[in-house]
Amino acid sequence: MRPASGDGPQLRTITVGGRTLRVSVRPGDGTLTPLLLMNGIGASLEVLQPFVDAVDPRREVIRFDVPGVGGSPKPVLPYTMMTFAPVVAGLLSRLGHREAVDVLGFSWGGGLAQQFAVQHRRRCRRLVLAATGTGSFMVPAHPRVLSKMLTPRRHRDPDYARTIAGEIYGGTMRAHPERAARALHAQSRLGPRRGYYYQLAAGAGWTSLPLLRLIQQPTLVLAGDDDPIIPEVNPRLMARMIPDGQLHLYRGGHLALVTEAPELAPVVDRFLS
């Protein structure tokens, strides 16, 4: 029996395919398709809490920490997008979801979401790709931005996060860089190391360009007009190449899904509904 929608998120630990993951489930009332969230690099499931709070409360929302990030144990062996997608499918089965769910992938998680939508297409009804690109083969960010993405320091050092926030995240972070540390939970937890580098390795050499035509689900590409990490040309290309893709370009930067969740969550809800 599913808990009532008024209950808070439930945290648990689930082992699937040899991977132990910390999982959060915000119960819904069963009237809407559950939503599975896939987070950005180095980000624990708490990072997306503002978005979860802004999503229709009737909708069940599932989040997880990848190995070595947040509350999930450090990985013993590396993984790739292709080998981790079945872990996510197994997680859904363990949670009792045999039917298709909706999937939202944010940043790094958008790459995993694209892989999942193709590799496990019957488990994904609709797809949202937020602040993400096509992996190794895309119009790249400026080298200064890329260099700051090579380490997890911004997840571990609030002062550093404030220093670089405007340059790498754009949008409202340019005027209010202090919001970045709060958004990344840099004040409240020690950020990842090994888990971060495993995520970097999982994306190294991976690209979704050959996969875009294979994404059959209705897809919303959600992108900011001031995202230094994902230049605007990339989401425009993705929306054009996905057969049933549409682009929603918002005024803002890379972290807007978190920092401007009340404005963007209704866009996602309308698309999913």
ZADOKOL-211074 format. One line per 4 residues: number of its first residue (from 1); their letters; for each residue x, y, z of N, C-alpha, C. Coordinates in steps of 0.05 Angstrom, whole numbers, plus 5000, padded with zeros to 4 digits. Layout:
<recs>
NUM) a) X Y Z X Y Z X Y Z  ...
</recs>
This chain:
<recs>
1) mrpa) 5017 4976 5000 5000 5000 5000 5018 5025 5000  5011 5044 4982 5027 5068 4980 5019 5087 5002  5039 5102 5013 5032 5122 5033 5016 5145 5021  5001 5159 5037 4986 5182 5028 5005 5204 5019
5) sgdg) 4995 5221 5001 5011 5242 4990 5021 5262 5011  5007 5264 5034 5015 5283 5054 5040 5274 5069  5048 5249 5067 5071 5239 5081 5097 5251 5069  5118 5254 5085 5142 5265 5075 5159 5244 5060
9) pqlr) 5182 5253 5049 5199 5235 5034 5209 5212 5052  5211 5189 5040 5221 5165 5054 5249 5159 5044  5268 5157 5062 5296 5150 5055 5301 5121 5061  5314 5107 5043 5321 5080 5047 5347 5073 5031
13) titv) 5358 5050 5036 5382 5041 5022 5374 5016 5007  5380 5016 4981 5373 4993 4964 5398 4984 4948  5402 4958 4947 5425 4947 4931 5414 4934 4906  5424 4943 4883 5415 4933 4857 5440 4928 4840
17) ggrt) 5442 4904 4829 5464 4899 4811 5492 4904 4823  5494 4899 4849 5519 4903 4863 5525 4932 4871  5506 4950 4866 5509 4978 4872 5489 4985 4895  5500 4996 4917 5483 5004 4939 5477 5034 4937
21) lrvs) 5452 5041 4937 5444 5069 4932 5426 5079 4954  5430 5104 4962 5411 5117 4980 5388 5128 4963  5364 5123 4970 5341 5129 4954 5321 5145 4971  5308 5165 4958 5287 5180 4970 5262 5178 4953
25) vrpg) 5240 5172 4966 5214 5171 4952 5194 5190 4966  5185 5210 4951 5163 5227 4961 5137 5215 4951  5121 5205 4968 5096 5191 4959 5077 5210 4945  5062 5198 4926 5041 5213 4913 5014 5200 4919
29) dgtl) 4994 5208 4905 4967 5196 4911 4959 5176 4890  4977 5170 4871 4971 5149 4851 4957 5159 4827  4949 5185 4826 4934 5194 4803 4952 5204 4780  4978 5209 4786 4997 5218 4766 5020 5199 4763
33) tpll) 5032 5198 4739 5055 5180 4734 5078 5189 4752  5091 5170 4766 5114 5177 4782 5136 5190 4766  5152 5206 4779 5174 5220 4766 5200 5211 4779  5218 5202 4762 5245 5194 4770 5265 5216 4763
37) lmng) 5280 5226 4783 5299 5247 4779 5328 5235 4778  5344 5245 4760 5372 5238 4758 5388 5263 4760  5406 5264 4780 5419 5289 4789 5445 5295 4774  5455 5319 4779 5480 5328 4766 5504 5316 4780
41) igas) 5527 5322 4768 5552 5310 4778 5559 5320 4805  5566 5302 4823 5574 5309 4850 5551 5318 4868  5526 5317 4859 5504 5328 4874 5488 5306 4888  5484 5310 4914 5467 5291 4928 5438 5296 4922
45) levl) 5421 5278 4930 5392 5280 4923 5380 5305 4936  5392 5315 4959 5381 5339 4972 5382 5364 4954  5401 5364 4935 5404 5388 4918 5378 5394 4903  5363 5374 4895 5339 5378 4879 5314 5382 4897
49) qpfv) 5318 5384 4923 5295 5387 4941 5277 5411 4934  5288 5435 4927 5270 5457 4920 5252 5450 4896  5263 5435 4877 5247 5427 4854 5225 5408 4862  5232 5388 4879 5213 5368 4888 5190 5383 4903
53) davd) 5197 5402 4920 5177 5417 4935 5158 5432 4917  5167 5439 4893 5151 5456 4875 5134 5439 4856  5141 5413 4854 5126 5395 4836 5099 5388 4848  5079 5384 4831 5052 5376 4839 5054 5355 4862
57) prre) 5042 5361 4885 5044 5342 4908 5031 5316 4903  5014 5314 4883 5001 5288 4877 5020 5269 4864  5043 5279 4854 5061 5262 4839 5083 5250 4856  5085 5224 4855 5108 5210 4869 5134 5218 4856
61) virf) 5154 5225 4872 5180 5233 4862 5202 5215 4874  5218 5203 4857 5239 5184 4865 5266 5197 4859  5284 5197 4878 5312 5207 4875 5331 5186 4886  5356 5188 4876 5377 5170 4887 5404 5184 4885
65) dvpg) 5422 5175 4903 5450 5184 4901 5466 5163 4886  5481 5171 4866 5499 5153 4852 5521 5143 4871  5534 5121 4865 5555 5111 4883 5576 5131 4890  5581 5134 4916 5602 5152 4925 5594 5181 4928
69) vggs) 5569 5187 4924 5558 5214 4926 5536 5214 4947  5534 5236 4962 5513 5238 4982 5515 5215 5002  5493 5200 5005 5493 5179 5025 5498 5151 5013  5505 5149 4987 5511 5123 4976 5540 5116 4980
73) pkpv) 5546 5090 4988 5574 5082 4993 5591 5086 4969  5617 5089 4974 5637 5092 4953 5636 5068 4934  5639 5073 4908 5639 5050 4889 5665 5035 4891  5663 5009 4888 5687 4992 4887 5697 4991 4858
77) lpyt) 5679 4989 4839 5685 4987 4811 5673 5010 4796  5686 5019 4775 5675 5041 4759 5650 5032 4743  5636 5051 4732 5612 5044 4716 5611 5063 4692  5594 5057 4673 5590 5075 4650 5560 5081 4649
81) mmtf) 5553 5099 4631 5524 5105 4627 5509 5080 4619  5521 5064 4602 5508 5039 4592 5504 5019 4614  5524 5016 4632 5522 4996 4653 5506 5005 4677  5503 5032 4680 5488 5042 4703 5458 5044 4697
85) apvv) 5451 5047 4672 5422 5048 4665 5407 5023 4674  5418 4999 4672 5403 4976 4682 5400 4976 4713  5420 4988 4727 5417 4991 4756 5393 5008 4762  5389 5030 4747 5366 5047 4752 5340 5032 4746
89) agll) 5340 5016 4725 5316 5000 4719 5310 4980 4741  5331 4968 4752 5328 4950 4774 5318 4964 4799  5327 4988 4803 5318 5004 4826 5287 5008 4824  5278 5015 4801 5249 5019 4797 5234 4994 4804
93) srlg) 5244 4971 4795 5231 4945 4800 5230 4940 4830  5253 4946 4844 5254 4941 4873 5233 4959 4888  5228 4982 4876 5208 5000 4888 5180 4993 4881  5176 4973 4864 5150 4963 4857 5138 4976 4832
97) hrea) 5155 4990 4816 5146 5003 4792 5151 4985 4768  5131 4972 4759 5133 4955 4735 5125 4970 4710  5108 4990 4713 5099 5006 4691 5119 5029 4686  5116 5042 4663 5134 5064 4656 5131 5088 4675
101) vdvl) 5152 5101 4681 5152 5126 4697 5161 5149 4679  5158 5173 4688 5169 5196 4675 5197 5201 4686  5215 5211 4669 5243 5214 4677 5252 5242 4672  5266 5254 4692 5278 5280 4689 5308 5278 4695
105) gfsw) 5325 5285 4676 5354 5284 4680 5364 5313 4680  5379 5319 4701 5390 5346 4704 5420 5345 4702  5431 5361 4683 5460 5364 4679 5472 5336 4672  5491 5326 4689 5502 5299 4684 5480 5278 4683
109) gggl) 5460 5281 4700 5438 5263 4700 5422 5263 4674  5424 5284 4659 5411 5285 4633 5423 5265 4613  5449 5261 4615 5462 5241 4599 5453 5213 4606  5452 5207 4632 5441 5181 4641 5412 5178 4633
113) aqqf) 5397 5199 4634 5368 5198 4627 5365 5191 4597  5382 5203 4580 5381 5197 4551 5387 5167 4546  5408 5158 4560 5416 5130 4557 5394 5112 4567  5382 5118 4589 5360 5102 4601 5336 5101 4582
117) avqh) 5329 5124 4570 5305 5126 4553 5308 5108 4529  5333 5105 4519 5337 5088 4496 5340 5059 4504  5356 5054 4525 5363 5027 4533 5339 5013 4547  5322 5028 4560 5299 5017 4574 5274 5033 4567
121) rrrc) 5268 5034 4541 5247 5052 4531 5220 5045 4542  5215 5020 4549 5189 5013 4560 5185 5022 4589  5207 5030 4601 5205 5039 4629 5203 5069 4631  5204 5083 4608 5204 5112 4608 5181 5122 4590
125) rrlv) 5161 5137 4603 5138 5147 4588 5144 5173 4575  5153 5193 4590 5161 5219 4581 5188 5227 4592  5202 5244 4578 5229 5250 4585 5233 5281 4586  5246 5290 4608 5254 5318 4610 5284 5320 4613
129) laat) 5297 5335 4596 5326 5338 4596 5332 5367 4603  5342 5372 4627 5346 5398 4638 5375 5406 4641  5383 5428 4629 5410 5438 4631 5431 5417 4625  5427 5403 4602 5444 5381 4595 5451 5381 4566
133) gtgs) 5470 5364 4558 5478 5363 4530 5482 5335 4521  5499 5332 4500 5502 5306 4488 5528 5292 4495  5541 5302 4516 5565 5288 4526 5590 5298 4513  5608 5280 4506 5635 5287 4497 5634 5302 4470
137) fmvp) 5614 5296 4454 5612 5310 4428 5590 5330 4429  5597 5355 4436 5578 5377 4437 5595 5403 4435  5581 5425 4430 5595 5450 4430 5603 5456 4459  5630 5456 4464 5639 5456 4492 5636 5484 4505
141) ahpr) 5637 5483 4532 5639 5507 4548 5667 5519 4544  5670 5544 4554 5696 5556 4553 5716 5540 4570  5741 5538 4561 5760 5523 4577 5762 5531 4606  5758 5557 4612 5759 5565 4641 5737 5552 4657
145) vlsk) 5714 5549 4644 5691 5536 4657 5697 5506 4660  5706 5493 4639 5711 5465 4640 5732 5458 4661  5753 5475 4664 5774 5469 4683 5763 5468 4711  5743 5484 4717 5732 5484 4744 5713 5461 4749
149) mltp) 5705 5447 4728 5688 5424 4730 5703 5398 4735  5729 5400 4734 5746 5375 4735 5750 5365 4764  5743 5382 4784 5746 5374 4812 5720 5379 4826  5716 5365 4849 5692 5370 4865 5694 5392 4885
153) rrhr) 5714 5410 4882 5720 5430 4903 5696 5447 4909  5680 5454 4889 5658 5472 4894 5637 5459 4912  5636 5432 4913 5618 5417 4930 5629 5415 4959  5654 5421 4963 5667 5418 4989 5675 5444 5002
157) dpdy) 5676 5466 4986 5686 5491 4996 5667 5513 4990  5650 5522 5010 5630 5542 5004 5642 5568 4994  5665 5576 5005 5677 5601 4995 5685 5599 4966  5696 5577 4958 5704 5573 4930 5679 5572 4912
161) arti) 5658 5559 4922 5633 5558 4906 5623 5586 4901  5624 5604 4921 5615 5631 4917 5633 5646 4897  5659 5640 4898 5678 5654 4881 5673 5648 4851  5667 5624 4845 5665 5616 4817 5636 5614 4806
165) agei) 5617 5617 4824 5589 5611 4816 5579 5627 4792  5584 5653 4791 5575 5668 4769 5587 5660 4743  5613 5653 4743 5627 5646 4719 5618 5619 4708  5613 5599 4725 5607 5573 4714 5577 5567 4713
169) yggt) 5561 5580 4729 5532 5574 4729 5515 5595 4715  5525 5620 4714 5510 5641 4700 5484 5647 4714  5466 5660 4699 5439 5666 4709 5440 5683 4734  5423 5677 4754 5422 5693 4778 5447 5690 4796
173) mrah) 5463 5669 4790 5488 5666 4805 5508 5689 4800  5505 5703 4778 5523 5725 4772 5519 5748 4793  5494 5753 4800 5488 5774 4820 5487 5764 4848  5481 5738 4851 5478 5727 4878 5494 5700 4880
177) pera) 5520 5702 4879 5537 5677 4879 5535 5662 4905  5527 5675 4926 5524 5660 4952 5503 5639 4951  5484 5641 4932 5463 5621 4930 5473 5595 4920  5496 5595 4907 5507 5570 4896 5515 5551 4918
181) aral) 5529 5561 4939 5537 5544 4961 5513 5532 4975  5492 5547 4978 5467 5536 4990 5455 5515 4972  5454 5521 4946 5442 5502 4927 5457 5475 4926  5483 5477 4929 5500 5452 4928 5503 5439 4955
185) haqs) 5491 5451 4976 5493 5440 5003 5522 5440 5012  5538 5459 5002 5566 5460 5010 5570 5467 5039  5550 5480 5051 5553 5487 5080 5547 5464 5098  5531 5445 5089 5519 5425 5107 5531 5397 5105
189) rlgp) 5548 5392 5085 5559 5365 5082 5586 5366 5069  5602 5345 5073 5627 5343 5059 5622 5331 5032  5630 5345 5011 5624 5337 4984 5640 5312 4976  5634 5301 4953 5646 5275 4944 5674 5279 4933
193) rrgy) 5689 5258 4932 5714 5257 4918 5714 5234 4898  5717 5210 4909 5718 5187 4891 5692 5185 4874  5669 5189 4886 5645 5188 4871 5644 5207 4848  5654 5232 4853 5655 5252 4832 5672 5243 4809
197) yyql) 5695 5232 4814 5713 5224 4793 5702 5199 4778  5687 5182 4792 5674 5160 4778 5652 5170 4759  5638 5191 4768 5619 5203 4750 5632 5216 4725  5654 5230 4730 5669 5241 4707 5678 5218 4688
201) aaga) 5688 5196 4699 5697 5174 4682 5674 5162 4667  5650 5160 4679 5627 5149 4666 5619 5164 4641  5624 5191 4642 5616 5208 4619 5639 5211 4599  5663 5203 4606 5686 5206 4588 5682 5189 4563
205) gwts) 5682 5202 4540 5679 5187 4515 5651 5180 4507  5632 5185 4526 5604 5179 4520 5591 5202 4505  5574 5196 4486 5558 5216 4472 5531 5205 4465  5511 5222 4465 5484 5213 4458 5477 5221 4429
209) lpll) 5496 5233 4415 5489 5241 4387 5477 5218 4371  5489 5193 4371 5477 5172 4356 5450 5162 4367  5444 5170 4392 5420 5160 4406 5396 5178 4403  5401 5204 4396 5379 5223 4396 5356 5214 4378
213) rliq) 5362 5204 4355 5340 5195 4337 5326 5171 4347  5338 5157 4367 5325 5133 4378 5308 5139 4402  5308 5164 4411 5291 5171 4434 5263 5175 4424  5245 5156 4430 5218 5157 4419 5198 5171 4438
217) qptl) 5206 5175 4462 5188 5187 4481 5184 5217 4475  5160 5228 4481 5157 5257 4480 5178 5269 4500  5193 5289 4490 5216 5299 4506 5215 5329 4507  5218 5339 4532 5221 5368 4536 5250 5374 4542
221) vlag) 5262 5391 4526 5289 5400 4530 5288 5427 4544  5297 5428 4569 5295 5452 4585 5322 5465 4588  5325 5489 4578 5352 5501 4577 5352 5531 4583  5374 5540 4595 5376 5568 4601 5391 5584 4579
225) dddp) 5384 5609 4577 5397 5626 4557 5424 5638 4567  5431 5632 4592 5456 5641 4603 5469 5618 4620  5474 5596 4606 5486 5572 4619 5514 5568 4609  5534 5576 4623 5562 5573 4613 5571 5544 4609
229) iipe) 5558 5526 4624 5566 5498 4622 5555 5485 4597  5530 5492 4591 5516 5480 4567 5509 5503 4548  5526 5511 4529 5519 5532 4510 5493 5526 4496  5478 5548 4491 5450 5546 4481 5447 5529 4456
233) vnpr) 5468 5529 4439 5466 5515 4413 5461 5485 4418  5471 5474 4440 5468 5445 4446 5439 5437 4450  5425 5449 4469 5397 5441 4472 5380 5446 4447  5386 5467 4433 5371 5472 4408 5375 5448 4388
237) lmar) 5400 5439 4386 5405 5416 4369 5391 5391 4379  5392 5387 4405 5379 5363 4416 5349 5363 4410  5336 5385 4415 5307 5387 4411 5300 5382 4381  5318 5390 4364 5313 5387 4335 5317 5358 4327
241) mipd) 5336 5344 4339 5343 5317 4331 5326 5295 4344  5315 5301 4367 5297 5281 4380 5270 5282 4365  5260 5259 4355 5236 5259 4338 5212 5274 4350  5207 5270 4376 5184 5284 4389 5195 5302 4411
245) gqlh) 5214 5319 4403 5227 5337 4422 5216 5365 4420  5216 5379 4442 5208 5408 4442 5227 5422 4461  5232 5447 4455 5251 5463 4471 5236 5484 4487  5243 5486 4513 5234 5508 4529 5259 5523 4538
249) lyrg) 5263 5547 4527 5286 5563 4534 5278 5584 4555  5290 5582 4579 5283 5601 4600 5306 5622 4603  5299 5644 4616 5320 5664 4622 5333 5656 4648  5358 5647 4646 5372 5638 4671 5396 5621 4664
253) ghla) 5407 5610 4685 5432 5595 4683 5429 5565 4689  5452 5553 4695 5453 5524 4698 5437 5513 4721  5436 5528 4743 5423 5518 4768 5394 5527 4771  5382 5538 4750 5355 5549 4753 5335 5529 4761
257) lvte) 5338 5504 4754 5319 5483 4762 5317 5481 4792  5339 5489 4806 5340 5488 4835 5334 5516 4846  5347 5536 4836 5345 5563 4848 5319 5578 4839  5308 5570 4816 5283 5582 4807 5262 5561 4803
261) apel) 5261 5541 4821 5243 5519 4819 5214 5527 4817  5204 5547 4832 5175 5554 4830 5168 5563 4802  5187 5573 4786 5180 5582 4759 5182 5559 4739  5200 5540 4743 5205 5518 4724 5189 5493 4729
265) apvv) 5183 5487 4755 5168 5463 4761 5140 5462 4747  5126 5485 4745 5100 5484 4731 5103 5477 4701  5126 5486 4689 5131 5479 4661 5134 5449 4658  5148 5437 4677 5152 5408 4676 5125 5394 4681
269) drfl) 5110 5403 4701 5084 5390 4707 5065 5391 4683  5064 5414 4670 5046 5416 4647 5055 5397 4625  5080 5394 4620 5090 5376 4600 5083 5347 4607  5088 5339 4632 5083 5312 4640 5053 5305 4641
273) s) 5037 5325 4645 5008 5320 4648 4993 5323 4622
</recs>
